[in-house]
């Protein structure tokens, strides 16, 4: 599971959304393939995307090319907090 999905932190919010039958099947099958639950899979994907978007936004504000989080030496949450100001 992504390092961004912090299992040691208590759940403090609930995000819900509806999917079509086909979308649900695709997500469920993908989660099963890697041995994750659907909530773990969806949360990981959402956090990965959010981190990437925040890095790209911060890079655009700084006028530099974005550095993917995978190659960044700063802890992801530190970079996100910095990007949020």
C-alpha positions, -999 to +999 in steps of 0.1 A: +000+000+000+012+035-007+032+052+021+006+079+020-021+057+033-014+061+070-030+031+088-018+044+122-040+075+120-076+073+131-103+079+105-116+114+110-137+120+079-159+100+055-159+105+018-187+088-002-196+086-038-216+066-062-203+045-090-219+026-119-219-012-118-191-013-143-169+012-124-175-007-092-165-040-108-133-025-122-123-010-089-132-042-070-113-065-094-082-042-093-082-041-055-085-079-053-056-084-077-032-067-053-048-080-021-063-047-009-098-038+002-118-014-020-114+015+005-076+009+007-074+009-031-095+040-036-078+059-008-044+051-022-053+061-057-069+093-045-039+102-023-014+094-051-033+117-075-036+144-048+001+144-040+010+145-077-014+175-083-001+193-053+036+188-064+027+200-099+009+231-086+037+240-063+062+236-091+041+258-114+039+285-087+077+283-083+082+283-121+101+250-122+094+216-137+076+193-112+096+165-096+076+134-092+070+124-056+087+090-062+121+108-067+116+136-042+137+133-010+113+152+012+086+133+030+054+136+010+034+152+038+061+178+044+059+187+007+021+188+007+020+210+038+046+233+022+025+234-011-006+243+008+012+272+025 
